[in-house]
Amino acid sequence: MNIMAILILMFLCFQTNAQDAYLSGGGEASGTGGSSSYSIGQVIYTTNSGATGSVAQGVQQAYEVSIVSQSELVLNMEVSVFPNPSSDLLNLELTSGLDKEVTYFLYDNTGKLLARSAVYNEITKIDLKPFPNAIYHLNVMQGPNQVKLFKIIKI
């Protein structure tokens, strides 16, 4: 009887921890490079770094919306994209420089060319509906010169 009481006491003294999160959603994403599962609403995250890059595990991370590069050769052309992140249509806006040949190129994260078109209007709509939710790169070129490279997030 004493052994049973000691075992029960030991069991009550040790606290066990398991994964604890109240998630609002999640799923799995896969592509040619592999697959990953994700959850929305996870509060705790860790970052693992290596020689070729880093991965942040967890979801409470802000969207990173940035202009990756801008050419210094073309100073008179102003280019912007909105909304970013986007779920279906992305607007490419040029406020000047339409008198020259302007082209956009949309690449996935592996560098595969997904879309390409000449820009003739001040606002050009780019359809993102056929593509899965991911990060893309939009390269705006004026002739052979790169004007801007945008990181686009499709949600």
C-alpha angles and dihedrals in degrees: 000000000000091000091053091050091049092050092050091047091050091049092052093047096055115072119209122210127204134174108301120190136130103218128195095197147330145162145165131288124196138177142156091292096053140280139280136189120220140187131203118221099031109147102192122066139171132198124224117195132192140165093278100043145299139274125208113208115207133050110243091096125122121244110261109222113178147150103243097200142346126201117238090205095074106051099156097060121087115195129180138167128210148219097024116199093040135176103199121350125036120195119217110198126194115186094186141000099065090129088077131060108278123181133176127211123196116205132182121230092272092056096255113149109239104169139006131181143157115249115230103155135060089246120034120187117220116198112224096171096100092055127079123246105280145108117289135182122229113199116195114199132188104201106307093339125093111231101181140344115209130194106224124197118204114199 
